[in-house]
Amino acid sequence: MNAVFQPYPYPLIAILRGLTPEEAPQVGKVLFDTGFRMLEVPLNRPGAIEAMQSLVRIAPADAMIGAGTVLTVAQVDAVRQAGGRLVVSPHCAEEVIAHAAGLGMLTLPGVATPTEALRALQAGAHGLKLFPAEMVPPAAFKAIRSILPEGTPMFPVGGVTPQNMAEYAAVGATGFGIGGQLYAPGRDADALRAAAEAFMQERQQLIRNAA
């Protein structure tokens, strides 16, 4: 499973930091309606597991819901028990990667160097979260990609906007993780929808350019 994870061209992961269980159904509906199919709720805020469960309950059949900021094996187990299938970490924790992969969950650990990237793949990561992307500009991203196995899914995360996605796609990004540029606690549905549509429009442009 390590070699290829590419459910569709340029998957976008919505990073919903601070999402509450009460807000989750409305936020999830807006994102699903605009085309998002990968959603993560970072665990370093109260109510994260409950919010993730709310998303799982309303998710389309082709969606993948899970958690971010997963730091321990115990948290992996909690995410799986709550119905999550996606495990995203900010760092390369080999025991977390191996445990999640062993449970059949999609694991995308955070890396910022060639050493971390190779260690993560050896531990069983299905793809790599290049984080923070502000520290891994396109030129550095390209250099890291050049030493990885062909077809390794790579997601810049941190500071991703519709305006800079093409720069990363040009040097091998296969998807993107999007946080504060998309969602922030309390953002109203219209603003969220407008942001989501802008990212999806750029994704469609990348697909056209790659055709």
C-alpha angles and dihedrals in degrees: 000000000000096000104064136018112162113134092174135341116300101350114206119215115207109215107206104190112181095013111158125213089244094053096041100086094053094043092046093050093052092049095045091047091053093050107266113143103169117065129170129188112203112231098221094088129071116266095020097133092047091048090050090051090053089055092047090055094056100032121122116247092257095051126106116210127185148124139289131207088041105171107165142041089242090058090051088056091048092052092050092047089053092053100261120144101180124077118189122177132186091225145030104271104165095196091054092047094048094045094049093045090048089056091052094252123140108251125198111174124191118252135169104177138050090248093055092044094054093044091052093051091047089054091055106268114164093208141348133254107211100213135216092012090195086070093045106053119185095273092053091042090055092050093051092047091053093067097045128090114277112267097024107156110236127190122189109214127186124054094012113159134169086255097059102036093091092056091058094041089055090061097043112284108153098188142353140234113217125196130154094009087065109027137020127165111275096017107147122243095252093053091046091050092049091051092046092050092050091054092045092050090054090047089054089050091053090051091051092048091051094050 
